[in-house]
Amino acid sequence: MKNKPIEQRYEHPKTLLLGVFAPGNKMGSAEYYFEEFLNLVKTADIPYDDTFFMKVRATDNNMYFTKGKLEELSQKCQELGVDILVVSELLHPLQERNLENVLNCRIIDREQLILTIFKQSAHTSEGKIQIEMADIEFMKTRMSGRGRELAQQSGIIGTRGPGETEKEELKRVFADKLRQAQKKLETLERARSVQRKQRLESNQPLLCIIGYTNAGKSTLLNAIAKGNVLSEDKLFATLDTTTRELFIDGKKKGLISDTVGFISQLPHHLISAFKSTLDELKYADLLLHVVDASCPAWENQIAVVHEMLQELGVNKPMLYVFNKIDKLTHEQREAQIAKLILYTPHVLVSALTKDGLTPLIDYLRTYQL
């Protein structure tokens, strides 16, 4: 039974969530990292039967897990009869294939998980094309090796076996799809460039909202610029960049844009796919870095955002907007304030109410863009 494809084993495959806290994890807290992983799965709407969490001291290039941890995981999968294993980490294609062979189940890693969410959240043409390109790049890496395996099975040495032919055909299909998607994206980018040129010529200042996913960026945009961006309490509720006019005391201050949220271990395929959109940050006059002040790992989240900005080559004036302070007790707020000296300038806000935004409005009122 277990040697059959997953789709043929059961109408509803048994799914296990595997949270892994590995060396070098930027979140610092295993508890928070596992909670974030569960939220990713929830957002992706993946049903599951059980969860299993482990801390690892080292990783293996071929299997990801060292021998002892792999035996522990294999025993767990056998006990539960696992068909699908959703892993919190980014796996190399080789590691994924080897694990599938050893554990005899399908593997869904962090990249596939986030891709699934992005597919659900992209609504504009540009967003859909960017996700399509990231998906193609992902599939290309997962098809590596397949052609060689089929060629070896043919028993033909020194000639082009059927596996090699299939691999070449798949490469051509992927290349054609990428070219088509790139052409569509370039058309949209030209339109964006025209809009940017018009804005620069009209001397309209631009503020860009950035931050870790689910920090409240869309809620802030809706509140401060009377927008109608989808705002939900879930990761990556929206991916599409939205720009609105910003008025302070009835006078136009400039334009304000929301951007895609960042997350720890954001797959490089997705960073590359959204690079054209995120390049808009290079033209910003001020970055509003929204931080979820109620999150225990907010300092780690700030570090992740800084790392992403550095990778994108973005170095702009920044205001830290510590959001969701309404969720903090008086004692918690006092404790946070003691740490904020490292993050200046900053304001404390609650994007849920008009009064809660007063510190941000006061700052923008006097800031010279």
N, C-alpha and C positions, 0 to 999 in steps of 0.2 A: 504493500500500500504506500509506504513512504518513498518508494522509488518513482512513483507516478508524479507528473507535474502537479504543482499545488492546486491548480484550478480543478484537477480531476480527483483530488483527495476528498475534499469536503466542499459542500456548498458554501459554508462559512469557515474559512481557514482559521486556525487557532493562532492568535497573535500575542507575542510577548514583547513588552517594552524593556529595553536594556539601557539603563542610565550608567554611564561610565565617567568617573572623575579621574582624569589622567594628569601626569606631571605637566606643569606649564599652563594649566587651565587658568584663564585670565579672570574668571569670576571669583576666585578666592574661596568662596563658600560652596561646598558640595551640596548642601541642602538647597540653596537657592538655585544652583545650576540644574539640579534634578527637577525642581519645581518648574523652571523655565522649559525644560525638555517636555514635561507633561503638558504644559500650555501649548507648545508647538504641535504636539500630537492632537490635542483637542481642537486647535485652530484648523489643522489639516483634516479634521473630521474622520480620523482613522479609529475604528472600533478596536478594542484590545481586551484580552482575557486576563492578563496578569502583568505585574511589573517586577523587575529585578534590578537592583542597584549594586554597583561594586566600585571600589577604589583600586586603581592599579599603580604600581610603583614604576613600571617600565612597559614599553610597547615593543612589538616585534614587527620588522619590516614586511614579513611575508603573511603573517596571520593577524597582526595587530596585537593579539593577546599572547602573553608568554605561556609556556606549557601548563603551569599550574592553574592559571586563570581560565585557560581554554578547556581544561578537563572539568573544572567547576561549572563552566557555562554549558558544556556539552551534556553533562549530567542533568542540569536543570532543563535543558531543551528536551531531552529524552523523557524525563519524568512528566513533563507537561504535554508532550506530543506537539511541539511547536512547528507550525508551518511557515510563519512569517516572523522574523526578528527585526524589530525597529531599533536601531542603535543611535545613541545620542551624538556620536562622533563622526567626523569626516573620515571615510575609508578610501584608500587607494583602490583602483580596480582590481589589482592582484589580490589584495587583502580580502576584498569582497568575494571574489570568486573562490578563494581558498576556504573562507569561512562557510560559504554555501556548500562546498563539497564535504567539509568535515561535519558540519551541523545538519546537513541534509534539509535545509530550509531556505526560503528566500530571504535576502537581506535588504533592508531599506536603511540607508545611512542618513546622516544629517543633511547632506546635499539634496537627496531625493525628497526628504521631508520638507525642506524649505522651498524647493522647486514646486512641490504640490501646493503649498500655501500661496506662492507667488502667482501660480496659474489661476487660482481662485480669486485673487485680489486685483489682478490687472484688468482694467476696463477700457482704457483708451487704446487707440491703434498703436501708439508708440510703446505703451507698456506691454501689450500683447506680443509685439514683434521682439522686444527685448527678452521676454521670457522664452519665446520660441527659439531665439538664438542660444540662450543659455541651455535650453533643453537639448538642442542638437549637439552642442559641445559636450554635454554630459553623456549623451548616448554614444558619441564617437569614442570616448574613453572606455565605455563599458563594452564596446564591440571589439576592442583590441584583443588579439589572441584567438578570437573565434575562427578566423580564416585559417590560421595555422593548424588549429585542432582538426578542422574538417579536412585539410589537405593531408594531414598525417593519417587520418582514418582511411583515406583513399588508397593508401599503400603505394603511391607513386612517388618516386624519389627523382629529383632533378628535372621535373616537369611541372607545369602549372596544374595543380590539382583543383578540384571543384571548390574546395574551401578557400583557396587563394583567390579564385575567380569571384566567389561570393563576397569576400572581403573587399576586393577592388570595386565591385559593384556598389556595395554599401558606402564606401568612401566617396564614390561619385555622387550618389544620392544625397549624402550629407553635405558635400561641397556645393551641389546645386541649390539645395535648400538654404544654405548659409548665404550664398550669393544673392538669391532672391530676397531674403529677409534684409540683407545689408543694403540693397538698392532701395527698398521701401523705407528703411530707417534713414538713409541719407537724404531722401526726399523730405522727410519730416524734419530732419536736422537743418536742412536749408531754410525751411519755413521758420524754425526756431532762431536761426542766425539773423534772418531778416527782422524778426520781432525784437531781438536783442539789439541790433543796430539802431532800430527806431527808438528804442528806450534810451540807449546811450546818447543818441543825438538830441533827445528831448530832455536830457539831464534828469531823468527820473531815478531817484535812489532805489536800490533794491535790498530788501531784508530777506534772508533765507532762514527758515526754521529747520534746525537739524536736531538729532538726538537719537538715543537708543529707542528701539521699537517699544510702543505702548507707554511712552513717557508722557503722552498727552499733546503731541504736536498738532494733530488735526483739531482737537478740542480748542486749543489755543488760537489757531487760525480762525475757526468759526466764531470764537468769542470776540477777537480783536478786530476782525475785518468783516464780520457778518457774512461768513461763508457758509456753504452747505456741504462741506466735505464729510464723507462717511466717518463717523467717530464711534468706535466700539471698544469695549474693554477686552481686547484680544490682540495678539501679536500680528503685525503687518495688516491692520484693518484696511489700509489703502496704500497703493504703490504709486499712484499717478500724481505727478506734480501739479499743484493747483496754485495759481497766482491771482491775487486780489489787490484792489486799491486799498491803501491804508490811510485813514483819516484820523487826525488827532485834533480835538476841539473844533471839528468841522472843517479843518484845513487839510488838504492832501499832503501827506508826509512822503509818499512814494508808493512802491509796490512791495508786497510781501508774499513769499512763496513757501509752500510746504514741500518737504522732500521725503523720499523713502527712508524708513527707519533703519538703523544699523543693529547688528546683533553679533555676539561673540561667535567666532568661527564662521563668518559669512563666506560661503563658497566663492572662490575666485571667478568661476564662470559667471556668477551673478554680478560681482563687482565689475567685471569687464563689460557685461551686457548693459549695465546701467551707467557706464562711465560717461556716455554722452549727456545723459540727464544730469548726473552729479557734477559734470563740468560747469554747470550753471553757477555752482557755488563760487567758482573762481571770479565771477563778475559781481558778487555780492558786495555791498558796502558795509554790511553788518550781519554777522551770524547770531541768531538767537538759539543758543544751545539749551534745549529743554531737558531737564533732569527730573526724574521721579524721586522726589525727596523722601517719599515713604518707603522706597525700596532699600532693603538692607545692603544691597550691593551697588549703591549708586556711584560710589567712587570708582569701582571696577568698570561700571558702564561708561563713565566719563573717559576712562583710559582707553576703552575700546573705540569710542568715537574719535578721540584724538589720533589713534593709530590709523583709522580709516582716512581721516583728513590728510594725514601725512602721506599715506599711500597715494592719495589722489592729487597731491601737490597743492593743497589748499591751505593758505595762510592768510586769514582775514581777521579784522577786529571781531571780538566775540563778547557777547553778554550771556552769562550763565543765568538761565531762568529756572529756578528751583520750584517745580510745580507740585501740586497735590499736598500742600502743607496743611490742608484741612484734615488730612488723615493722621496728622501727628498730634500727640498730646503736648501740653505745654512743656513738660520735661524733655520730651524727645526733640522738640523744636529748639530748645535752649542748647541741647547737646549738639545738634546739627550746626547751629550758628557758630559754635566754637571751631568747627572744622572748615568753615567757608572762607576763612582768611586766605586759603590757598587758591580760591577760585574767584578772582575779581576781574572786572566788576560783576556783581550778581544782584538779583532781586528774588524775593520770596513771593510766590503767587499761588492762587487757586483759580484755575481757568474755568471753574464751574459757575462763578458768580462775578458780576460786574465789579463789586467792591474788591474782590480777590485779585483783580487785575490792576488795581490802582498803582502799585509800585512799578509795574512795567510801563504803564501809560505815562507816569511821571518821568521815568527815565527817558523814554522815547521823545517826550515833549521837548526836552532840553538838549537831546543828543544831536550834534551837527552831522548830518549825513552828507 
